[in-house]
């Protein structure tokens, strides 16, 4: 274990829980204490207080300072997760999904604290969309980036169908679109979750 994380959040277990390199527990203060004695204040941002990922990323940048780290904690919209990962803003969702990116510490977990049951948003991958997802996964394992046109060509579907599939995946935070000039590249963020769905 590298560090102890104490959070004053109702869905964090009071008893110590081991999550990757962290020991997590509920307490009265939000602190991160490395096992070499360095202690940092954890600034917790509630996603419900922000209208967009741009706002919350900016608030996270302002909140981070020497002696402090920032954690977005609460009901983190699926559509925001990819952007938060790209901006290296740490987050913990009430469902138990956690992505923490702090100095000397990287944690990616599907079970963090006491997950709050929420209805899963539907994401239909019928017909051509499933073929697009297959091609995305193949490209991700080859560490290749594809454009939407290339995805459409490889999967044998119309460009509009490929675009809709990518947009749907991006709304769920599973892929991100990266624009370079007139081309839009698609990068897979969470291969395991896409494959599971």
Secondary structure by P-SEA (a helix, b strand, c coil): ccbbbbbcccccccccccccccbbbbcccccccccccbbbbbbbbcccccccaaaaaaaaaaaccccccccccccccccaaaaaaaacccccccccbbbbbcccbbbbbcccccccccccccccccaaaaaaaaaaaaaaaacccccaaaaaaaacccaaaaaaaaaaaaaaccbbbbbcccbbbbbbccaaaaaac
